[in-house]
Amino acid sequence: MRVPLNDPTEPTLPVEPYKVKVVERIPNPSREDRERALVRAGFNLFNLHSDEVRIDLLTDSGTGAMSDRQWAALMIGDESYAGSRNFARFESTVRSITGFHHILPTHQGRAAENLLFSTLCRPGNVVPNNMHFDTTRAHVLRNGGRPVNVAVRDAYDPQSDFPFKGNIDVPALDALLRREGRENVPLVMVTITNNTGGGQPVSLANFREVARTARAHGVPLYVDMCRWAENAYFVRERESGMRAKSIAEIGRAFFDLCDGATMSAKKDGLVNIGGFVATRDRSLAARMKELLILYEGFPTYGGLARRDLEAMSVGLEEAMDLDYLTHRVEQVRYVAGLLDARAVPYLHPVGGHGIYLDVRRFLPHLSDEDLPGQALAVELYREGGLRTVEVGSIMFGPDQGSKRPPLELVRLAIPRRVYSASHLAFVADVVARVYERRADVRGLTMVYRPERLPHFTARFAPKRGASSRAPRAGRAAPRRKRA
Ligand SMILES: *Cc1c(COP(=O)(O)O)cnc(C)c1O
């Protein structure tokens, strides 16, 4: 439900479809506190203490609020090592949503990826995906594989309003499969929604084509189903003939086309920890189960407390609720509307779980070497205590196997059921204030560079004198030449 405000140019207010039962105090660090925290953290917002953060938009992963029904579910944990009834309910919930038979619980998504990729992926293999998420990419690389992104061209144009920017470029996928052959491609993966590309949905029509292509080449098809319910919401909204269908039906239409899935239930499972890998392939399941026992735990708990499985069963059901999903998407659109009013550039159209600021348009006076995405994330923290994350040249830079990342973004991920409309209005205001003084934003250099997943632990320092090249505020920024 949305309420129009008095001023017709104002975006409508998303009204929360829940009320507050428990509250958590929000810290409010002073400007001096924030400056000190930045230095201590090496200008990496992952190193901040949560007490130093006012509004935390680092991720929507495991940061949501559980419902009263989920908290109640924790109380009926059957903590048996083997054969817990919580596992039985979890297994039947996931089976009824996905139709996959073999369900292996894991403590989170990357553990599911570890099981799948270390079982299927061999050195020299190629793994296509619309856009690899950072941990997915890292698991392919760790197993000697080569992650290849085959998203449609529109996915790389932040200004394109194409409604399904998560779609796969099917001719490109077909050419890749033709070139590499089934021996060298252990699976095709599709991430719904496409997180790295802005939380963008994949259409059912595209997914059908992908499934047909993968089948024609004899290659199994897996989905990274972290945000499958949000994806189904967009399909229902945008794809013809889908309006009358439920989220469950649309989700099932996707799952019926593929061989299995990995899931971080910290997203559309509405829990703080949990995940699973699911497959129709019995022998693959047996091999993954051996690793599951080695790395996670017995297959009826998979690295979780049994009560966590119960909360996950409830959360997976709640994530399909249309009122919840409508509000979630409206929250993102509300921020976008406020940013529009102040001409702040972000990736279009907004996706399901956050706003992605278009850094190359936001800070045109900085070049890639200035690490502009990180510089912007730092500035948003400095201005208003917001914690966000760079999705660009650090997360997917040269060290990660790509030359110039096609997109340079800062993600403002919205945790599920956590922040109110007034928090979001504050967020939009902080972003707009930084945009208004953007010419003063200076670049950064990386002073500590870890080998894998550098964004988590790298350290940075401000560039000296980098701001002297910057145009003054108020004047139009010249477009930087592309290398
Ligand atoms: C979060 C995420 C993962 C990894 O899940 P974790 O629970 O963080 O380990 C994988 N793929 C996508 C698309 C994600 O968003």
The ligand as an SDF file (V2000), in Angstrom:
LIG
                    3D

 15 15  0  0  0  0  0  0  0  0999 V2000
   24.4840  -13.6730   -0.8400 C   0  0  0  0  0  0  0  0  0  0  0  0
   24.6380  -14.3470   -2.1220 C   0  0  0  0  0  0  0  0  0  0  0  0
   25.3680  -15.5390   -2.2380 C   0  0  0  0  0  0  0  0  0  0  0  0
   26.1660  -16.1340   -1.0950 C   0  0  0  0  0  0  0  0  0  0  0  0
   25.3990  -16.4020    0.0320 O   0  0  0  0  0  0  0  0  0  0  0  0
   25.9810  -16.2380    1.5180 P   0  0  0  0  0  0  0  0  0  0  0  0
   24.8240  -16.6620    2.3620 O   0  0  0  0  0  0  0  0  0  0  0  0
   26.3670  -14.8200    1.7020 O   0  0  0  0  0  0  0  0  0  0  0  0
   27.1370  -17.1560    1.6580 O   0  0  0  0  0  0  0  0  0  0  0  0
   25.4050  -16.1490   -3.4750 C   0  0  0  0  0  0  0  0  0  0  0  0
   24.7700  -15.6170   -4.5360 N   0  0  0  0  0  0  0  0  0  0  0  0
   24.0700  -14.4600   -4.4720 C   0  0  0  0  0  0  0  0  0  0  0  0
   23.3820  -13.9170   -5.6760 C   0  0  0  0  0  0  0  0  0  0  0  0
   23.9850  -13.7810   -3.2630 C   0  0  0  0  0  0  0  0  0  0  0  0
   23.3050  -12.6340   -3.2050 O   0  0  0  0  0  0  0  0  0  0  0  0
  1  2  1  0
  2  3  1  0
  2 14  2  0
  3  4  1  0
  3 10  2  0
  4  5  1  0
  5  6  1  0
  6  7  2  0
  6  8  1  0
  6  9  1  0
 10 11  1  0
 11 12  2  0
 12 13  1  0
 12 14  1  0
 14 15  1  0
M  END
$$$$
